[in-house]
Amino acid sequence: MINPVRICFLGLVLLAAGSVSAQDYYGSGWSGEAEFALYYDDNVSRTGAAPGREEDFITQLGVGATYLQKLSRRAELAVGARVAWERFDEFGDLDNVELAAQGYLVFQPVPGFTQPWVEASARLSRLQFNDSDIRDGNLLQFGAHVGKRLRENVQVTGGYTYTRRYGEGEVFDLDDHSLELDLDWDASRRLSAYGSYAYHVGEVVSTAPPGLRIASAAEALSPDEVFETGIGPGCSNRRCAYRLDADSHVLIAGLEYALSERLNLDLSARWFHVDWGDNASYEGRLYRLSLYLQF
């Protein structure tokens, strides 16, 4: 995983065309999606130390295809593939491409618009960065969620996701367990609002200036040339990436507006707070604007 606090907000997208429930089924077949997004990250380096905290503007392009098959009145299966590209204005070494295969199985024990459903999902992806070999690697993700419509225009889902990142650099070998709660509200035919909270237990990476405290807490460390600020072969006098055990909290709030039947405009804000040791932490915010086309 790119980071358990979800810097790469691609990690929880289970389908290229979006996750649906059994009662939202409209027919088997292929669908596609394309997305263009701009976002601002005020803590790209994931550190709490002011001298080492970096910010950047990022551009994202993504395209994908999904095949959905109705198995019965109670179940449906979908599989898909997606490719996404990110470009960083300031830190070009972080430019990356993600190739992903993903799918889910939805089962609704009692068919009906307001009846609950359960969902199992899986995702496998390859992460390739422009010039940061320690970040290259593979991502494996499994999820189990339950959802229900509380009212005709209000839907709630909750569940668990396990993420394993196999990094080519030891510092980016990461495990993450998360519990999530999501709420969606259709305010009108065109306007929707959504919010979510996730609690993560696992490993994170922080790129920080030299310090005894973070070095002693780290499970692994490596010089990080993306944010290079020093000289020498080790981490005693240069900025390095540290793998840390941590608890993380993530809050997301957003609005989605349908410009047409197939084109949506989405505006969201994300806040995360990470605790990695005795009274040690960092936090950050991401603001994102995207256009999403389904076809």
N, C-alpha and C positions, 0 to 999 in steps of 0.2 A: 504494500500500500504506500502511496506517495507520502501520506502522513495520516495518523489516526484522527487528527482534527479536521481532516477532509480539505486540505489545500487544493488537491485535485478533485473538485466537486463532481468529477465523473464517477467516482468510486461507487456511489449508491444508485446510479441509473441502471435499473435491471433490464430494461429493454430499450432498443433504439427508439421505438415509437412511444415508450412510456408504459408503465405497469397499469393493467386494468383488472377488474374483478369479473367473476363469472357473470354477474347480472348485467355488466356493461357490454357483453358480447354482441357484435353486430354481424359476424360472418367470418368463415375461414378465408385465408388467403394472405397475400403479400401486402406489406405497407412499407413506406420509407419515410425518412425524416432528414432534414438539414437544419443546422443551427449556426448562427453567427453571434458571438458574445464579446462584450468588452467588460473587464472588471479591474478593480483596484484592490490591491492587497497591501495593508499597512505594516505587515511583519513577514516578509518573504523569508527571512533568515531564521524565523522561529526562535527568537531569543528575547529574554527579558532585560538584557543589558542595553541601555540606551546607546552607547558607542557602537554596538554591533547590530543594531536594529535597522533593517533595510525595507524599503517600500518599492513598489513597481506597478505599472499598468500592463495588463495582459490582454492579448487578443486570442480568441479561440474560434476555430472552425471545426465542425463535425458533420459527418454524414453516416447514415446507417440504413439497414434493411432488416425487416422482421417477418417471419412467417408464423401465423397463428392458426392453430387447428383446434376445433371444438371436438372434444372426445365424447361428451355426453351432455345431457341437460345440466349436469352438476360440475363438469370439469372442462378445462381447456389447457392447452400446452402451447408455448411460444418459444421459438429460438430465433436468434438474430446475430448480426455482426455490426460492428461500428468502428470507424476510424476517426480520431480527433487529433487536431494539431493546435499547439499553444505557442505563441510568440511573446516574449518578454521584452519590453522596451529598453530596460536598463541592463538586465542580466541575461544577455543572449545565450550564455552557456546553458541556461535552463530551458531553452526552447525544446519542445519534445513532441513526439508522436506516440499515440497509444492505439494499438490494434486490439480489439476485444471481441470475444465470442461469449454469448450470454443467453440465458433462457430462464423460464419460470413455469411452474405448474400451479394452477389455481383450482381449488376444490371448494364447492359450496354444498354442504350437507343437505340443506333444505333450500331449493331454488326459490328466489323471491328478491324483489328489489331491496328490501330492508333487512334481509337475512345475512348473517355473518358468513365470511369466507376465510379460508386459510390459503397461504401461498408459500411455496418453497422455490428458492431461486439459486442460481449459480452463475459465476462470471470468471472467465480466464482472460487475461490480457498481457500484452507485452509493452513495456515502457522503454523508449529509446530517446536519450537526451542528446542535444547538440554537441556539448563538450563537457560532460560530467559523468565519467565512467562509473563512479561509485553509485550513481543513482539509476543506472540501467538495470533492468531486471524484469521479473514476471510477477504477476499479481493473481492470487486465487482468492475467491470470495464466495461464501455460502450464507444464505439468509433464510429465516423462517418468520412469517408475519401473519397476523390476524387483522381482519378489517370488518367494518360494519358502517352502514349508513344510519346515523342517529335521526336524521330527518331527510326529507327529499333533497335538500341542498347542503347537507352537512355530512361529511364522512370522516371517520377516525380510523387509523391503523397503528399498530404497535408490533414490536417484535425484536428479534435478535439477529445480529450479523457478525460473522467471524471473517476476518481478513488476514491473509498471510502474504507478505511480500518477500520474494526471494531476490535480494539485491546482489549485484555483482561485486559491490563493496560490502564488507561485513557490517558496517555501520547501518546499512539500509536493509538488513535482514530483520523484518519486523513482524510481530504478532499483535493483533488487536481484537478485542471483544467489545461489542457495543449493544446497548439497549436503546431503542428508539420509539418515539411517540410522535405521530403526525396528525394534523388536523387540516381539513380542506373545507372551505365554505364558498359556495357559489352565490355571490351577492346579487348577480343579475345574469341575464342570458350571456352577456359578454365578459363580465368582470368576476374574477375569483380571487380569493385571498387564502393564503396558506401559512402555516407555521409548524415548526418541529423542534424537538429537543432530543439530544442524544448524549448518553453517558458512556464514555470509553474507558476501558481498562486495558493497558497494553504498553507498547513501546512507541516512543516518538523520537524524532531527530531534531536537535537544536544546533545551529551553527553559531558559535559564540567566541568572543575573545578569550585568550588564555585565562584560566582560573583554577585554583586548587579545588574549589568546591565542586564544580561541574566535572572536573577530571576524575575526582575520587568517586563520584556517583555514576559515572558512565560505564556501561557494559561493553562498549566498543567505541573507538574514536578513529578519525582519519582526517588528514589535511583536506580542506575543501577549497579547491581552486576557484570555484564560482565567486566566493566572497574573500579572496586572498587579500590579506593586509599585512603580512609579515614575511620573514625570511627564515630559512633553516629547514632541516628535514623533519623535525618533530613538531609537537604541538605546544611547546613551552613558550614560544615567542611568535606564534601565528594563529590566525583564526582557524578553528577546526570544527568538524561535525561530530557530535556526541550522540550516541544512542542511550536513551534513558527510559527507565520504568516510570510510568506516569498514569494519573487519572485525568481525564479530559471532559469538559462540558462544552457542548456546541448548541447554540440557538440560531434558528433561521426564521426569517419572516419575509414574505413576498406577496406581490400582486401580479396577476396575469390578466391581460386584456386581449380579447379576440378581435384582431383587426379585420379578419374575414373568417370564412368557414375553416380554412386550413392554416392561416398565418396568425401566430400569437406573439405578443410583446410581453416580456417578463422582466420585472424589476425586483431584486431581492437584496437583503443584507444578512450577513453572517457574522456572529461573534463567537470566539472560542477562548477558553481559559484552560491552561494546562498546569497541573501541579506535579512536580517531579522530585520530590525530596522534602526534607524538613524545611518548611517555609520558603521553598524555591518554586518559582512559577514564571510563566509568560502568557501573554494573551494577544489577540489581534482581531482585526475586522476586515471583511471583504464585502465590497459593494459591486453588484453585477447587473448588467443590462444585456438582454439577449432577444433575438428574433428567432422564432422556431416555426419551421414549415413542415407540415405533414402532407404526404402524397401517396 
